[in-house]
């Protein structure tokens, strides 16, 4: 049930972030080279748009949880969704802040907070819940709490090192340009998501949540295979954008080769 709820939430994350996860590393790096004075407005605009959009989708998922559960023929999914859905705004903002940090040529935030802090804290919550024999609903609440804590620690770290300035502002012109670039990337992200999670969705639809749980206990091992290729891909967009902004097309082609 947890895997089904998380799969639905992952679909909502792709839509809530509007493709900013892929667009911001390139845009932040580009503006840092061409128009440094506008980087702050770009970051603030992206955070405001994602915060508002994620809250909208949180409300939609909460209200439609019953209908979604009917698709998978399991009423328990509605209860699970109405809990984990509150993690969506925090998850979305965490993803955007990490993307912004990649625009500054940093991978520390992604490695520490997405790959270490989040899974470690969630595992500790689950272990404590299992030790105390808490009901299964505790897992869904623990997931929400983990996303909240991850965002808070990440935001504090970014503020402490002065990675960028947190403020509430919306530049419609920058927002429009960012959306034009990011929406196609969002569609690409949805396509990638479908390729990655179709098996889970189909098992949930045709079989049972127990089968989904067993299946998803094994699939993470397979996803380790492209680890090194993905690691290179994380930092590449911002580096390529810097070379492009500097007009170093020859160096860029050599870098690609």
N, C-alpha and C positions, 0 to 999 in steps of 0.2 A: 504494500500500500504506500509505503514511503517513496519507493522508486517511481510509482505511477504519479504521485503528487509532485515529485521533484521534476519529472519529465514535463508535466503540464506547466509547471512554474518556469522551467527553462525556455519553453516556447514563448511565454509571456515576457521573459527577460529580453529575448532577441527583439521583440516588438517595442518594449519599454525603452530600451537604450537606442533605438532608431538607427542602429549601425554605427553609433559614435565610437564604439570600442575599436572599430577598424579605421575610422576616419580621423579621430583625434591625434593619434601618433604622427600621422602625416601632416595634419593642419597645424598643430602646435609647433612642430619642427620647422615648417615652412614659414610661419609668421615670426618665429624667433629670428630667422635670418633676414626676412624682407621688411617686416613691420613689427619690431619688438614691442612698441607701445600698445599694440592691439591684442597682445597675447592674453593680458588680464581679462579684457572684455570677452575674448573668445572662450576662455575657461569658464568664466562666470555664466555666460549664456548657455553653454553646454550643460552645466550643472543644474541650472534652473529648468531648462527644457526637460531633462531626464527626470528630475524630481517630480515635476508636475505630471508628466506622462506616466511615470511608474505609479503614482498615486491613483490616477484614473484607472489603470489596468488592475490595480489592487482591488478597487471597488467593483470593477466588472467581474473579476474572478470570484470574489466573495459572494456576489449576488447570483452568479451563474453556476456556482459549485454543484448545486443539485442537478442541473441539466447535464453538466460535464460528467458527473458520476453515472448518469443513465447511459451514456455512450459506452462506458466500460462495464455496465450491468453490475455495479457494486456500490451500494448506498454508503458504505464506509468511506469511500473516497471523498464525498462531500464534506464530511467532518474533518478529514485530514487537510483538504484544500483550504477550508475556512480558518485553519491555524497557520499553515505554512505560507499562505498568501501574504501575511504581514511582513515576511522577510523580503518581499520583492523590492520595495524602495531602497532598502539598505544594500541589498545585493547589487542593484542597478548602479547606485552611487559609488559603491566600492569598485565596480568594473570600470566606471568612467574615470575615477581618480587614478586607477592603475594605468589606464590608457593615456591619460595626461602625462603621467610620469614617464611613460615610454617616449612621448614626444620630446622630453628633455634628455633622451638618451639613457634613461635609467631602467634597469630591470630589477633593482633591489626590491621595490614595492611589490612586484608580481611574485617574486620568489618568496619573500618573507611572509606577506600577508595572504596571498591567494594559495600558495603551495605549502606553506608551513603553519602559519597561525590558524587559518580557518580549519583545516582538517584535524590539527592537534587539539584545538579547543572543543570541536564537535566530538571527537573521540573520547575526550575526558568526560564530557557531559554524558555520553552514552554509557561509558563504563560505570560511572557513579549511579546512573539510573538502573542499570542491570544489577549492580551490587545491592542497591536498596530495594530492588524488585518493584520499581515504580511501574504504573500502567504504560501501555504502548503509546498513549497520547503524549507522554513526556518526550519522546523522540522528536515529535513535530515541534513542540515548544522549544526544545533544545536547539533545533535547527534555526529557529527564528532568533533565539538569544545569541547563537554563534555569529549570525550575520550582523546583528546589532553591534556586538563587541568588536568584530573585525573592522567594521566601518569606523567606529569610535577610535580604535587604536591607530588605524591607518590615517585618519584625519588629524589626529594629534601628532603623529610622526611627520606628516607633510607640513603641518603648521610649525613644528619645532625646528625643522631644517629650512623653513621658509622656501619650500619648493614652489609655492604660488600663494597668492593672497585669497582668502575666502571672503567673498562678499556677494550680495544679492543684486544682480544687475542683468538686464536683458537688452542686447543689441540686436534689433530685428534684422538688420542687414547682414550681420555676421551669422545670425541664426539661420537665415534663408540660404546663405551660401553653404553653410555646414550641412543643412538638410539635403540640398541638391547633391552633395557629394556622398552623404552617408546613407540615404534611402536605398540606392542601388546596392550598397554594401550590406544593408539590412536584408534585402532580398537574397543576396548571396549567402548571408548567414543563415537564413531560414532554409535554403536549399541544403546547406551543409548540415544543419540540424536534422532535417528530414532523413538524410543519409545516415546520420549517427544514431538516431533514436527511433527510427521506424520499427526496428525489431522489438523494442520495448513496448511501443504503442500497440503493435499487432498482437503481441502475446497477451497484453492486458485486455484487448478486445475479444480475442478468440479463446483465450484460456482463462486463467485465474491469477489473482494477485500473488498467490504463493509461488506460481511458476515464474512470474516476473522477478520475485525476490531471489530465487535460486539462480536465475539467468544472470541477473545483474551483480551477483557475487563473483562471477567468473569473468565477465567482459572487461573490467578494469585492467586485467593482466594483458589483454590484447592491445589496449590503448597505450601501453608503454612503448610499443614498437616504434612509432614515429617521434619519440621523445627528442632526439637530437635535431631532427629536421625542424620540428616546431620551435625548438630553442633558438635556432638561427632566425627563423621567421619573425620572432617577437621583436627583435631589435632592428631588423632590416628596414621597415618602412620609414622610421624616423631618420636613419642614416642616409637613405636614398633621397628623402625630401630635402635634407640639408644640402646635399650635393646639387640637386636640381635648383634650389633657390639661389645657390651661388653661381649658377650657370656652368657648372663643371660637368657638362654632358659627357665629355670624353672619359673623365674619371668614373662617372656613373656607369658607363657601358663596360669599363674595365672591371668595376666593382661587381657588376652583374655576372660577368664571365668568370 
